[in-house]
Every structure is written in structure tokens, then in C-alpha cells.
Amino acid sequence: LEPPVFDRSLASFLEKDEPWFEQRMAGLDKTIRARLDDLAAHLGDDDWVAGEFSAADILMVTTLRRLLSTNILDDYPTLTAYIARAEARPAYRRAFDDQLAVFTAANAG
């Protein structure tokens, strides 16, 4: 899931003025939706990807959060609930805050 989501983010920033941009985004969105279908099916009624909350969930939610500024996740209420569950966990919050601190320090110069 991560490669096409990252490619979509990059394309929306770097390729938006290209004549083939809409076609590229449509292709990426199709790939992303297919992978989201797989993820939603895998998750089913479970709370976490690998049974218990783990690094797999931190990584997956970090990838899924890139899609929050799009309408792609509107069709996946199971996955938006999954994101909310993860974000509510102290372990996720700590990992996110630690990562944000690294980016903030790097931007401070």
C-alpha cells in the first residue's frame, strides 16, 4: 500500500501541472483502492493488522493518514475507524510525537 500512496503524494506535489497528471492520478487511485480493499478484507472485524497492536499498525496508519486529505477513504469506514483507534493509543501518539520532533528539529536548522 505504501508505494502507491507515497507516489500519489509526490505526484500531487510535483506533477500537478503535467498534461498527463489526471491519468496518472487515476491509475494510482485504482491501485490504492485495490490495496485498500485487500487491507479492509484482511482487517475484517479485528482491531489490528497482526492481532495485537504492533509496529505494523503504526506503519500502516502512518501510510493511511496520507490519504486523509483525499476522498479515497470515504469508501472505507472500517479503515477510518482503524486510523482513529490507532491514533487514540498512547504508543501511537508517542511514536508520532517522536517522529514529529525529528522533523521539527530538522526544519529549525
Gaussian input, Z-matrix of N, CA and C with variables (Angstrom, degrees):
# hf/3-21g

backbone

0 1
 N
 C     1     B1
 C     2     B2     1     A1
 N     3     B3     2     A2     1     D1
 C     4     B4     3     A3     2     D2
 C     5     B5     4     A4     3     D3
 N     6     B6     5     A5     4     D4
 C     7     B7     6     A6     5     D5
 C     8     B8     7     A7     6     D6
 N     9     B9     8     A8     7     D7
 C    10    B10     9     A9     8     D8
 C    11    B11    10    A10     9     D9
 N    12    B12    11    A11    10    D10
 C    13    B13    12    A12    11    D11
 C    14    B14    13    A13    12    D12
 N    15    B15    14    A14    13    D13
 C    16    B16    15    A15    14    D14
 C    17    B17    16    A16    15    D15
 N    18    B18    17    A17    16    D16
 C    19    B19    18    A18    17    D17
 C    20    B20    19    A19    18    D18
 N    21    B21    20    A20    19    D19
 C    22    B22    21    A21    20    D20
 C    23    B23    22    A22    21    D21
 N    24    B24    23    A23    22    D22
 C    25    B25    24    A24    23    D23
 C    26    B26    25    A25    24    D24
 N    27    B27    26    A26    25    D25
 C    28    B28    27    A27    26    D26
 C    29    B29    28    A28    27    D27
 N    30    B30    29    A29    28    D28
 C    31    B31    30    A30    29    D29
 C    32    B32    31    A31    30    D30
 N    33    B33    32    A32    31    D31
 C    34    B34    33    A33    32    D32
 C    35    B35    34    A34    33    D33
 N    36    B36    35    A35    34    D34
 C    37    B37    36    A36    35    D35
 C    38    B38    37    A37    36    D36
 N    39    B39    38    A38    37    D37
 C    40    B40    39    A39    38    D38
 C    41    B41    40    A40    39    D39
 N    42    B42    41    A41    40    D40
 C    43    B43    42    A42    41    D41
 C    44    B44    43    A43    42    D42
 N    45    B45    44    A44    43    D43
 C    46    B46    45    A45    44    D44
 C    47    B47    46    A46    45    D45
 N    48    B48    47    A47    46    D46
 C    49    B49    48    A48    47    D47
 C    50    B50    49    A49    48    D48
 N    51    B51    50    A50    49    D49
 C    52    B52    51    A51    50    D50
 C    53    B53    52    A52    51    D51
 N    54    B54    53    A53    52    D52
 C    55    B55    54    A54    53    D53
 C    56    B56    55    A55    54    D54
 N    57    B57    56    A56    55    D55
 C    58    B58    57    A57    56    D56
 C    59    B59    58    A58    57    D57
 N    60    B60    59    A59    58    D58
 C    61    B61    60    A60    59    D59
 C    62    B62    61    A61    60    D60
 N    63    B63    62    A62    61    D61
 C    64    B64    63    A63    62    D62
 C    65    B65    64    A64    63    D63
 N    66    B66    65    A65    64    D64
 C    67    B67    66    A66    65    D65
 C    68    B68    67    A67    66    D66
 N    69    B69    68    A68    67    D67
 C    70    B70    69    A69    68    D68
 C    71    B71    70    A70    69    D69
 N    72    B72    71    A71    70    D70
 C    73    B73    72    A72    71    D71
 C    74    B74    73    A73    72    D72
 N    75    B75    74    A74    73    D73
 C    76    B76    75    A75    74    D74
 C    77    B77    76    A76    75    D75
 N    78    B78    77    A77    76    D76
 C    79    B79    78    A78    77    D77
 C    80    B80    79    A79    78    D78
 N    81    B81    80    A80    79    D79
 C    82    B82    81    A81    80    D80
 C    83    B83    82    A82    81    D81
 N    84    B84    83    A83    82    D82
 C    85    B85    84    A84    83    D83
 C    86    B86    85    A85    84    D84
 N    87    B87    86    A86    85    D85
 C    88    B88    87    A87    86    D86
 C    89    B89    88    A88    87    D87
 N    90    B90    89    A89    88    D88
 C    91    B91    90    A90    89    D89
 C    92    B92    91    A91    90    D90
 N    93    B93    92    A92    91    D91
 C    94    B94    93    A93    92    D92
 C    95    B95    94    A94    93    D93
 N    96    B96    95    A95    94    D94
 C    97    B97    96    A96    95    D95
 C    98    B98    97    A97    96    D96
 N    99    B99    98    A98    97    D97
 C   100   B100    99    A99    98    D98
 C   101   B101   100   A100    99    D99
 N   102   B102   101   A101   100   D100
 C   103   B103   102   A102   101   D101
 C   104   B104   103   A103   102   D102
 N   105   B105   104   A104   103   D103
 C   106   B106   105   A105   104   D104
 C   107   B107   106   A106   105   D105
 N   108   B108   107   A107   106   D106
 C   109   B109   108   A108   107   D107
 C   110   B110   109   A109   108   D108
 N   111   B111   110   A110   109   D109
 C   112   B112   111   A111   110   D110
 C   113   B113   112   A112   111   D111
 N   114   B114   113   A113   112   D112
 C   115   B115   114   A114   113   D113
 C   116   B116   115   A115   114   D114
 N   117   B117   116   A116   115   D115
 C   118   B118   117   A117   116   D116
 C   119   B119   118   A118   117   D117
 N   120   B120   119   A119   118   D118
 C   121   B121   120   A120   119   D119
 C   122   B122   121   A121   120   D120
 N   123   B123   122   A122   121   D121
 C   124   B124   123   A123   122   D122
 C   125   B125   124   A124   123   D123
 N   126   B126   125   A125   124   D124
 C   127   B127   126   A126   125   D125
 C   128   B128   127   A127   126   D126
 N   129   B129   128   A128   127   D127
 C   130   B130   129   A129   128   D128
 C   131   B131   130   A130   129   D129
 N   132   B132   131   A131   130   D130
 C   133   B133   132   A132   131   D131
 C   134   B134   133   A133   132   D132
 N   135   B135   134   A134   133   D133
 C   136   B136   135   A135   134   D134
 C   137   B137   136   A136   135   D135
 N   138   B138   137   A137   136   D136
 C   139   B139   138   A138   137   D137
 C   140   B140   139   A139   138   D138
 N   141   B141   140   A140   139   D139
 C   142   B142   141   A141   140   D140
 C   143   B143   142   A142   141   D141
 N   144   B144   143   A143   142   D142
 C   145   B145   144   A144   143   D143
 C   146   B146   145   A145   144   D144
 N   147   B147   146   A146   145   D145
 C   148   B148   147   A147   146   D146
 C   149   B149   148   A148   147   D147
 N   150   B150   149   A149   148   D148
 C   151   B151   150   A150   149   D149
 C   152   B152   151   A151   150   D150
 N   153   B153   152   A152   151   D151
 C   154   B154   153   A153   152   D152
 C   155   B155   154   A154   153   D153
 N   156   B156   155   A155   154   D154
 C   157   B157   156   A156   155   D155
 C   158   B158   157   A157   156   D156
 N   159   B159   158   A158   157   D157
 C   160   B160   159   A159   158   D158
 C   161   B161   160   A160   159   D159
 N   162   B162   161   A161   160   D160
 C   163   B163   162   A162   161   D161
 C   164   B164   163   A163   162   D162
 N   165   B165   164   A164   163   D163
 C   166   B166   165   A165   164   D164
 C   167   B167   166   A166   165   D165
 N   168   B168   167   A167   166   D166
 C   169   B169   168   A168   167   D167
 C   170   B170   169   A169   168   D168
 N   171   B171   170   A170   169   D169
 C   172   B172   171   A171   170   D170
 C   173   B173   172   A172   171   D171
 N   174   B174   173   A173   172   D172
 C   175   B175   174   A174   173   D173
 C   176   B176   175   A175   174   D174
 N   177   B177   176   A176   175   D175
 C   178   B178   177   A177   176   D176
 C   179   B179   178   A178   177   D177
 N   180   B180   179   A179   178   D178
 C   181   B181   180   A180   179   D179
 C   182   B182   181   A181   180   D180
 N   183   B183   182   A182   181   D181
 C   184   B184   183   A183   182   D182
 C   185   B185   184   A184   183   D183
 N   186   B186   185   A185   184   D184
 C   187   B187   186   A186   185   D185
 C   188   B188   187   A187   186   D186
 N   189   B189   188   A188   187   D187
 C   190   B190   189   A189   188   D188
 C   191   B191   190   A190   189   D189
 N   192   B192   191   A191   190   D190
 C   193   B193   192   A192   191   D191
 C   194   B194   193   A193   192   D192
 N   195   B195   194   A194   193   D193
 C   196   B196   195   A195   194   D194
 C   197   B197   196   A196   195   D195
 N   198   B198   197   A197   196   D196
 C   199   B199   198   A198   197   D197
 C   200   B200   199   A199   198   D198
 N   201   B201   200   A200   199   D199
 C   202   B202   201   A201   200   D200
 C   203   B203   202   A202   201   D201
 N   204   B204   203   A203   202   D202
 C   205   B205   204   A204   203   D203
 C   206   B206   205   A205   204   D204
 N   207   B207   206   A206   205   D205
 C   208   B208   207   A207   206   D206
 C   209   B209   208   A208   207   D207
 N   210   B210   209   A209   208   D208
 C   211   B211   210   A210   209   D209
 C   212   B212   211   A211   210   D210
 N   213   B213   212   A212   211   D211
 C   214   B214   213   A213   212   D212
 C   215   B215   214   A214   213   D213
 N   216   B216   215   A215   214   D214
 C   217   B217   216   A216   215   D215
 C   218   B218   217   A217   216   D216
 N   219   B219   218   A218   217   D217
 C   220   B220   219   A219   218   D218
 C   221   B221   220   A220   219   D219
 N   222   B222   221   A221   220   D220
 C   223   B223   222   A222   221   D221
 C   224   B224   223   A223   222   D222
 N   225   B225   224   A224   223   D223
 C   226   B226   225   A225   224   D224
 C   227   B227   226   A226   225   D225
 N   228   B228   227   A227   226   D226
 C   229   B229   228   A228   227   D227
 C   230   B230   229   A229   228   D228
 N   231   B231   230   A230   229   D229
 C   232   B232   231   A231   230   D230
 C   233   B233   232   A232   231   D231
 N   234   B234   233   A233   232   D232
 C   235   B235   234   A234   233   D233
 C   236   B236   235   A235   234   D234
 N   237   B237   236   A236   235   D235
 C   238   B238   237   A237   236   D236
 C   239   B239   238   A238   237   D237
 N   240   B240   239   A239   238   D238
 C   241   B241   240   A240   239   D239
 C   242   B242   241   A241   240   D240
 N   243   B243   242   A242   241   D241
 C   244   B244   243   A243   242   D242
 C   245   B245   244   A244   243   D243
 N   246   B246   245   A245   244   D244
 C   247   B247   246   A246   245   D245
 C   248   B248   247   A247   246   D246
 N   249   B249   248   A248   247   D247
 C   250   B250   249   A249   248   D248
 C   251   B251   250   A250   249   D249
 N   252   B252   251   A251   250   D250
 C   253   B253   252   A252   251   D251
 C   254   B254   253   A253   252   D252
 N   255   B255   254   A254   253   D253
 C   256   B256   255   A255   254   D254
 C   257   B257   256   A256   255   D255
 N   258   B258   257   A257   256   D256
 C   259   B259   258   A258   257   D257
 C   260   B260   259   A259   258   D258
 N   261   B261   260   A260   259   D259
 C   262   B262   261   A261   260   D260
 C   263   B263   262   A262   261   D261
 N   264   B264   263   A263   262   D262
 C   265   B265   264   A264   263   D263
 C   266   B266   265   A265   264   D264
 N   267   B267   266   A266   265   D265
 C   268   B268   267   A267   266   D266
 C   269   B269   268   A268   267   D267
 N   270   B270   269   A269   268   D268
 C   271   B271   270   A270   269   D269
 C   272   B272   271   A271   270   D270
 N   273   B273   272   A272   271   D271
 C   274   B274   273   A273   272   D272
 C   275   B275   274   A274   273   D273
 N   276   B276   275   A275   274   D274
 C   277   B277   276   A276   275   D275
 C   278   B278   277   A277   276   D276
 N   279   B279   278   A278   277   D277
 C   280   B280   279   A279   278   D278
 C   281   B281   280   A280   279   D279
 N   282   B282   281   A281   280   D280
 C   283   B283   282   A282   281   D281
 C   284   B284   283   A283   282   D282
 N   285   B285   284   A284   283   D283
 C   286   B286   285   A285   284   D284
 C   287   B287   286   A286   285   D285
 N   288   B288   287   A287   286   D286
 C   289   B289   288   A288   287   D287
 C   290   B290   289   A289   288   D288
 N   291   B291   290   A290   289   D289
 C   292   B292   291   A291   290   D290
 C   293   B293   292   A292   291   D291
 N   294   B294   293   A293   292   D292
 C   295   B295   294   A294   293   D293
 C   296   B296   295   A295   294   D294
 N   297   B297   296   A296   295   D295
 C   298   B298   297   A297   296   D296
 C   299   B299   298   A298   297   D297
 N   300   B300   299   A299   298   D298
 C   301   B301   300   A300   299   D299
 C   302   B302   301   A301   300   D300
 N   303   B303   302   A302   301   D301
 C   304   B304   303   A303   302   D302
 C   305   B305   304   A304   303   D303
 N   306   B306   305   A305   304   D304
 C   307   B307   306   A306   305   D305
 C   308   B308   307   A307   306   D306
 N   309   B309   308   A308   307   D307
 C   310   B310   309   A309   308   D308
 C   311   B311   310   A310   309   D309
 N   312   B312   311   A311   310   D310
 C   313   B313   312   A312   311   D311
 C   314   B314   313   A313   312   D312
 N   315   B315   314   A314   313   D313
 C   316   B316   315   A315   314   D314
 C   317   B317   316   A316   315   D315
 N   318   B318   317   A317   316   D316
 C   319   B319   318   A318   317   D317
 C   320   B320   319   A319   318   D318
 N   321   B321   320   A320   319   D319
 C   322   B322   321   A321   320   D320
 C   323   B323   322   A322   321   D321
 N   324   B324   323   A323   322   D322
 C   325   B325   324   A324   323   D323
 C   326   B326   325   A325   324   D324

   B1=1.4564
   B2=1.5279
   B3=1.3238
   B4=1.4686
   B5=1.5294
   B6=1.3349
   B7=1.4768
   B8=1.5308
   B9=1.3441
   B10=1.4657
   B11=1.5313
   B12=1.3293
   B13=1.4693
   B14=1.5258
   B15=1.3240
   B16=1.4603
   B17=1.5251
   B18=1.3415
   B19=1.4672
   B20=1.5206
   B21=1.3432
   B22=1.4638
   B23=1.5261
   B24=1.3204
   B25=1.4645
   B26=1.5205
   B27=1.3053
   B28=1.4571
   B29=1.5262
   B30=1.3185
   B31=1.4654
   B32=1.5212
   B33=1.3293
   B34=1.4656
   B35=1.5218
   B36=1.3180
   B37=1.4622
   B38=1.5245
   B39=1.3268
   B40=1.4661
   B41=1.5264
   B42=1.3268
   B43=1.4611
   B44=1.5229
   B45=1.3222
   B46=1.4692
   B47=1.5194
   B48=1.3108
   B49=1.4607
   B50=1.5292
   B51=1.3152
   B52=1.4613
   B53=1.5296
   B54=1.3384
   B55=1.4642
   B56=1.5334
   B57=1.3043
   B58=1.4558
   B59=1.5279
   B60=1.3282
   B61=1.4656
   B62=1.5354
   B63=1.3194
   B64=1.4744
   B65=1.5273
   B66=1.3165
   B67=1.4588
   B68=1.5334
   B69=1.3089
   B70=1.4757
   B71=1.5214
   B72=1.3338
   B73=1.4630
   B74=1.5268
   B75=1.3238
   B76=1.4664
   B77=1.5305
   B78=1.3178
   B79=1.4627
   B80=1.5189
   B81=1.3256
   B82=1.4676
   B83=1.5228
   B84=1.3352
   B85=1.4654
   B86=1.5276
   B87=1.3294
   B88=1.4661
   B89=1.5293
   B90=1.3162
   B91=1.4659
   B92=1.5251
   B93=1.3261
   B94=1.4687
   B95=1.5213
   B96=1.3236
   B97=1.4718
   B98=1.5337
   B99=1.3186
   B100=1.4691
   B101=1.5262
   B102=1.3042
   B103=1.4733
   B104=1.5273
   B105=1.3311
   B106=1.4637
   B107=1.5245
   B108=1.3272
   B109=1.4673
   B110=1.5259
   B111=1.3300
   B112=1.4683
   B113=1.5271
   B114=1.3236
   B115=1.4626
   B116=1.5244
   B117=1.3289
   B118=1.4661
   B119=1.5288
   B120=1.3299
   B121=1.4670
   B122=1.5296
   B123=1.3273
   B124=1.4681
   B125=1.5281
   B126=1.3105
   B127=1.4632
   B128=1.5276
   B129=1.3266
   B130=1.4638
   B131=1.5142
   B132=1.3301
   B133=1.4669
   B134=1.5228
   B135=1.3337
   B136=1.4664
   B137=1.5252
   B138=1.3110
   B139=1.4634
   B140=1.5172
   B141=1.3445
   B142=1.4621
   B143=1.5241
   B144=1.3024
   B145=1.4621
   B146=1.5307
   B147=1.3250
   B148=1.4695
   B149=1.5266
   B150=1.3143
   B151=1.4616
   B152=1.5105
   B153=1.3288
   B154=1.4659
   B155=1.5258
   B156=1.3209
   B157=1.4597
   B158=1.5261
   B159=1.3329
   B160=1.4642
   B161=1.5226
   B162=1.3146
   B163=1.4663
   B164=1.5251
   B165=1.3273
   B166=1.4699
   B167=1.5246
   B168=1.3151
   B169=1.4638
   B170=1.5215
   B171=1.3134
   B172=1.4665
   B173=1.5217
   B174=1.3240
   B175=1.4634
   B176=1.5232
   B177=1.3312
   B178=1.4627
   B179=1.5239
   B180=1.3086
   B181=1.4641
   B182=1.5237
   B183=1.3109
   B184=1.4628
   B185=1.5246
   B186=1.3117
   B187=1.4698
   B188=1.5222
   B189=1.3177
   B190=1.4654
   B191=1.5237
   B192=1.3233
   B193=1.4702
   B194=1.5310
   B195=1.3250
   B196=1.4681
   B197=1.5253
   B198=1.3172
   B199=1.4642
   B200=1.5243
   B201=1.3248
   B202=1.4634
   B203=1.5251
   B204=1.3035
   B205=1.4671
   B206=1.5333
   B207=1.3206
   B208=1.4611
   B209=1.5273
   B210=1.3150
   B211=1.4683
   B212=1.5262
   B213=1.3110
   B214=1.4679
   B215=1.5246
   B216=1.3125
   B217=1.4633
   B218=1.5267
   B219=1.3241
   B220=1.4669
   B221=1.5269
   B222=1.3151
   B223=1.4644
   B224=1.5242
   B225=1.3238
   B226=1.4655
   B227=1.5301
   B228=1.3425
   B229=1.4696
   B230=1.5267
   B231=1.3176
   B232=1.4665
   B233=1.5240
   B234=1.3336
   B235=1.4652
   B236=1.5215
   B237=1.3285
   B238=1.4687
   B239=1.5300
   B240=1.3297
   B241=1.4690
   B242=1.5311
   B243=1.3228
   B244=1.4674
   B245=1.5250
   B246=1.3210
   B247=1.4677
   B248=1.5259
   B249=1.3273
   B250=1.4705
   B251=1.5275
   B252=1.3351
   B253=1.4771
   B254=1.5202
   B255=1.3138
   B256=1.4683
   B257=1.5179
   B258=1.3226
   B259=1.4680
   B260=1.5232
   B261=1.3153
   B262=1.4687
   B263=1.5291
   B264=1.3142
   B265=1.4650
   B266=1.5258
   B267=1.3199
   B268=1.4616
   B269=1.5332
   B270=1.3275
   B271=1.4718
   B272=1.5228
   B273=1.3170
   B274=1.4681
   B275=1.5260
   B276=1.3167
   B277=1.4684
   B278=1.5236
   B279=1.3353
   B280=1.4688
   B281=1.5241
   B282=1.3208
   B283=1.4707
   B284=1.5242
   B285=1.3162
   B286=1.4640
   B287=1.5259
   B288=1.3224
   B289=1.4665
   B290=1.5297
   B291=1.3376
   B292=1.4687
   B293=1.5229
   B294=1.3241
   B295=1.4632
   B296=1.5272
   B297=1.3078
   B298=1.4630
   B299=1.5273
   B300=1.3190
   B301=1.4658
   B302=1.5258
   B303=1.3224
   B304=1.4699
   B305=1.5196
   B306=1.3327
   B307=1.4676
   B308=1.5257
   B309=1.3265
   B310=1.4617
   B311=1.5228
   B312=1.3246
   B313=1.4676
   B314=1.5230
   B315=1.3106
   B316=1.4727
   B317=1.5256
   B318=1.3216
   B319=1.4664
   B320=1.5206
   B321=1.3241
   B322=1.4622
   B323=1.5219
   B324=1.3182
   B325=1.4574
   B326=1.4581
   A1=111.31
   A2=116.51
   A3=119.26
   A4=113.97
   A5=120.58
   A6=118.09
   A7=114.48
   A8=120.24
   A9=117.05
   A10=113.37
   A11=117.60
   A12=119.56
   A13=109.59
   A14=116.59
   A15=120.14
   A16=110.56
   A17=116.62
   A18=120.22
   A19=111.08
   A20=116.64
   A21=120.17
   A22=110.32
   A23=116.64
   A24=120.57
   A25=110.88
   A26=116.20
   A27=121.42
   A28=111.08
   A29=116.77
   A30=121.06
   A31=111.38
   A32=117.48
   A33=119.82
   A34=111.71
   A35=116.02
   A36=120.47
   A37=112.08
   A38=117.00
   A39=120.95
   A40=115.32
   A41=117.35
   A42=119.75
   A43=113.94
   A44=117.71
   A45=120.33
   A46=114.16
   A47=119.13
   A48=121.43
   A49=113.13
   A50=116.90
   A51=120.57
   A52=110.00
   A53=117.52
   A54=119.94
   A55=113.40
   A56=117.64
   A57=122.21
   A58=112.85
   A59=117.00
   A60=121.67
   A61=112.53
   A62=117.98
   A63=120.66
   A64=111.21
   A65=116.65
   A66=120.55
   A67=110.27
   A68=116.54
   A69=120.64
   A70=110.73
   A71=116.28
   A72=119.79
   A73=110.84
   A74=116.91
   A75=120.13
   A76=110.46
   A77=116.91
   A78=120.47
   A79=112.43
   A80=115.84
   A81=119.74
   A82=110.77
   A83=116.50
   A84=119.99
   A85=111.45
   A86=117.09
   A87=120.68
   A88=110.14
   A89=116.41
   A90=120.82
   A91=110.81
   A92=115.99
   A93=120.48
   A94=110.46
   A95=117.26
   A96=120.37
   A97=111.56
   A98=117.21
   A99=119.74
   A100=110.30
   A101=116.65
   A102=120.10
   A103=111.30
   A104=116.93
   A105=119.71
   A106=110.49
   A107=116.81
   A108=120.30
   A109=110.00
   A110=116.16
   A111=120.81
   A112=111.35
   A113=116.29
   A114=120.17
   A115=111.06
   A116=116.80
   A117=120.52
   A118=110.46
   A119=117.09
   A120=120.55
   A121=110.60
   A122=116.91
   A123=120.91
   A124=110.66
   A125=116.34
   A126=120.94
   A127=110.43
   A128=116.60
   A129=120.32
   A130=110.97
   A131=116.15
   A132=121.85
   A133=112.39
   A134=116.79
   A135=120.44
   A136=110.27
   A137=115.77
   A138=120.22
   A139=112.45
   A140=117.05
   A141=120.41
   A142=111.16
   A143=115.80
   A144=122.88
   A145=112.53
   A146=117.37
   A147=120.71
   A148=112.56
   A149=117.30
   A150=120.82
   A151=112.12
   A152=116.49
   A153=122.18
   A154=109.13
   A155=117.01
   A156=121.08
   A157=108.72
   A158=116.31
   A159=120.31
   A160=110.49
   A161=114.72
   A162=120.39
   A163=111.10
   A164=117.10
   A165=120.39
   A166=110.57
   A167=117.01
   A168=120.78
   A169=111.47
   A170=116.97
   A171=119.79
   A172=109.84
   A173=116.45
   A174=120.37
   A175=111.87
   A176=117.07
   A177=120.26
   A178=110.89
   A179=117.32
   A180=120.25
   A181=110.47
   A182=117.51
   A183=120.13
   A184=110.21
   A185=117.00
   A186=120.96
   A187=110.77
   A188=117.44
   A189=120.94
   A190=112.35
   A191=116.91
   A192=120.10
   A193=111.76
   A194=117.91
   A195=120.79
   A196=111.35
   A197=116.77
   A198=120.94
   A199=113.20
   A200=117.79
   A201=120.24
   A202=112.96
   A203=117.80
   A204=120.49
   A205=111.71
   A206=117.15
   A207=122.47
   A208=108.18
   A209=116.51
   A210=119.21
   A211=111.90
   A212=117.16
   A213=120.85
   A214=111.97
   A215=117.73
   A216=120.24
   A217=113.34
   A218=117.68
   A219=120.57
   A220=111.71
   A221=116.58
   A222=121.56
   A223=113.13
   A224=116.70
   A225=121.05
   A226=111.18
   A227=118.15
   A228=119.45
   A229=112.77
   A230=117.27
   A231=120.54
   A232=110.52
   A233=116.15
   A234=120.01
   A235=111.94
   A236=118.31
   A237=118.72
   A238=109.91
   A239=117.09
   A240=120.15
   A241=110.43
   A242=116.55
   A243=122.07
   A244=110.35
   A245=117.08
   A246=121.29
   A247=109.82
   A248=116.70
   A249=121.01
   A250=111.30
   A251=116.87
   A252=119.72
   A253=110.93
   A254=115.89
   A255=119.72
   A256=111.29
   A257=116.34
   A258=119.80
   A259=112.17
   A260=117.14
   A261=121.09
   A262=112.48
   A263=117.41
   A264=120.66
   A265=111.27
   A266=117.46
   A267=120.26
   A268=113.06
   A269=118.17
   A270=120.42
   A271=111.08
   A272=116.71
   A273=119.50
   A274=109.62
   A275=115.53
   A276=120.19
   A277=110.40
   A278=117.21
   A279=120.61
   A280=110.99
   A281=116.80
   A282=120.33
   A283=110.71
   A284=116.78
   A285=120.68
   A286=110.34
   A287=116.93
   A288=120.62
   A289=111.68
   A290=117.15
   A291=120.40
   A292=111.18
   A293=116.36
   A294=120.23
   A295=110.59
   A296=116.87
   A297=121.03
   A298=110.83
   A299=117.59
   A300=121.20
   A301=111.21
   A302=117.27
   A303=120.88
   A304=110.14
   A305=117.22
   A306=120.78
   A307=111.43
   A308=116.67
   A309=120.89
   A310=110.54
   A311=116.87
   A312=120.83
   A313=111.05
   A314=117.19
   A315=120.75
   A316=111.10
   A317=116.83
   A318=120.55
   A319=112.48
   A320=116.79
   A321=120.56
   A322=111.34
   A323=115.72
   A324=119.23
   A325=113.74
   D1=-37.70
   D2=-173.48
   D3=-62.09
   D4=-44.70
   D5=-177.27
   D6=-57.43
   D7=-49.25
   D8=-179.95
   D9=-70.13
   D10=-29.45
   D11=176.75
   D12=-66.96
   D13=-43.71
   D14=177.29
   D15=-63.96
   D16=-44.00
   D17=178.18
   D18=-59.04
   D19=-38.50
   D20=179.25
   D21=-64.13
   D22=-44.58
   D23=178.65
   D24=-60.82
   D25=-45.49
   D26=-179.97
   D27=-64.35
   D28=-45.09
   D29=-179.56
   D30=-62.64
   D31=-40.15
   D32=-178.38
   D33=-66.89
   D34=-21.07
   D35=178.81
   D36=-94.44
   D37=-44.14
   D38=-171.76
   D39=-98.58
   D40=-21.73
   D41=-171.46
   D42=-115.59
   D43=5.96
   D44=-171.94
   D45=-61.58
   D46=-21.52
   D47=-179.88
   D48=-95.47
   D49=1.40
   D50=-179.75
   D51=-78.41
   D52=145.92
   D53=-178.27
   D54=-64.58
   D55=-21.94
   D56=-178.69
   D57=-98.18
   D58=8.83
   D59=-174.91
   D60=-55.96
   D61=-50.49
   D62=-176.54
   D63=-61.48
   D64=-39.62
   D65=178.74
   D66=-65.82
   D67=-41.52
   D68=178.12
   D69=-62.51
   D70=-45.17
   D71=-179.32
   D72=-64.15
   D73=-39.81
   D74=178.91
   D75=-61.33
   D76=-41.94
   D77=178.04
   D78=-65.07
   D79=-43.43
   D80=177.96
   D81=-64.11
   D82=-43.70
   D83=-179.71
   D84=-61.93
   D85=-38.04
   D86=177.98
   D87=-62.86
   D88=-44.77
   D89=178.58
   D90=-64.18
   D91=-44.55
   D92=179.95
   D93=-61.04
   D94=-46.32
   D95=-179.39
   D96=-61.81
   D97=-38.69
   D98=177.66
   D99=-62.59
   D100=-40.70
   D101=179.92
   D102=-73.40
   D103=-33.64
   D104=175.13
   D105=-66.51
   D106=-38.05
   D107=175.34
   D108=-57.74
   D109=-45.73
   D110=179.17
   D111=-62.88
   D112=-43.86
   D113=-179.45
   D114=-64.25
   D115=-45.53
   D116=179.61
   D117=-61.44
   D118=-40.59
   D119=178.07
   D120=-65.92
   D121=-41.86
   D122=178.72
   D123=-63.16
   D124=-43.67
   D125=-178.16
   D126=-66.49
   D127=-42.55
   D128=179.84
   D129=52.90
   D130=-126.10
   D131=178.38
   D132=-95.52
   D133=3.47
   D134=179.91
   D135=-75.93
   D136=153.76
   D137=177.87
   D138=-80.90
   D139=-31.79
   D140=-170.91
   D141=-132.72
   D142=155.42
   D143=-174.06
   D144=-61.37
   D145=-42.55
   D146=-174.76
   D147=-113.50
   D148=27.80
   D149=-179.78
   D150=98.17
   D151=-75.34
   D152=175.96
   D153=-96.33
   D154=155.40
   D155=176.06
   D156=-58.71
   D157=131.91
   D158=-175.75
   D159=-150.58
   D160=-178.42
   D161=176.38
   D162=-58.15
   D163=-29.61
   D164=177.81
   D165=-58.44
   D166=-39.34
   D167=179.38
   D168=-71.61
   D169=-38.94
   D170=177.58
   D171=-60.60
   D172=-45.55
   D173=179.96
   D174=-67.05
   D175=-42.36
   D176=-178.42
   D177=-66.15
   D178=-43.87
   D179=-179.62
   D180=-66.38
   D181=-36.99
   D182=176.13
   D183=-59.48
   D184=-41.60
   D185=177.07
   D186=-67.03
   D187=-46.72
   D188=-178.61
   D189=-62.36
   D190=-34.16
   D191=-179.24
   D192=-60.17
   D193=-27.12
   D194=176.84
   D195=-61.51
   D196=-22.40
   D197=-177.97
   D198=-91.78
   D199=-3.81
   D200=-177.49
   D201=-64.54
   D202=-25.30
   D203=-179.99
   D204=-85.87
   D205=3.59
   D206=177.59
   D207=-112.32
   D208=179.52
   D209=174.97
   D210=-99.59
   D211=6.45
   D212=-175.29
   D213=-60.40
   D214=-42.04
   D215=-176.67
   D216=-75.50
   D217=-7.68
   D218=178.19
   D219=-57.95
   D220=-29.10
   D221=-179.18
   D222=-87.72
   D223=4.31
   D224=-174.87
   D225=-131.01
   D226=69.77
   D227=-179.59
   D228=-60.75
   D229=-29.55
   D230=176.85
   D231=-61.78
   D232=-39.35
   D233=-178.06
   D234=-78.00
   D235=-33.44
   D236=175.85
   D237=-68.09
   D238=-35.50
   D239=175.29
   D240=-66.66
   D241=-37.52
   D242=177.02
   D243=-61.41
   D244=-44.82
   D245=177.70
   D246=-59.47
   D247=-47.75
   D248=-178.76
   D249=-61.23
   D250=-41.61
   D251=178.26
   D252=-60.80
   D253=-44.59
   D254=-178.64
   D255=-66.26
   D256=-44.82
   D257=-178.61
   D258=-63.26
   D259=-24.83
   D260=-179.96
   D261=-79.74
   D262=-12.79
   D263=-177.48
   D264=-81.03
   D265=135.86
   D266=178.00
   D267=-57.83
   D268=-38.29
   D269=-179.91
   D270=-63.65
   D271=-39.95
   D272=177.50
   D273=-65.52
   D274=-46.09
   D275=-178.54
   D276=-58.72
   D277=-43.33
   D278=178.69
   D279=-61.81
   D280=-46.42
   D281=-179.58
   D282=-63.29
   D283=-42.24
   D284=179.56
   D285=-64.98
   D286=-46.32
   D287=-179.87
   D288=-62.98
   D289=-39.09
   D290=177.12
   D291=-63.05
   D292=-42.93
   D293=178.79
   D294=-65.87
   D295=-42.33
   D296=178.82
   D297=-62.20
   D298=-38.25
   D299=178.60
   D300=-62.14
   D301=-38.73
   D302=177.76
   D303=-63.32
   D304=-46.11
   D305=179.71
   D306=-65.42
   D307=-40.22
   D308=179.99
   D309=-64.09
   D310=-44.07
   D311=178.78
   D312=-63.86
   D313=-40.27
   D314=179.69
   D315=-65.39
   D316=-37.24
   D317=179.76
   D318=-75.84
   D319=-21.79
   D320=179.82
   D321=-74.20
   D322=-17.46
   D323=174.71
   D324=100.79

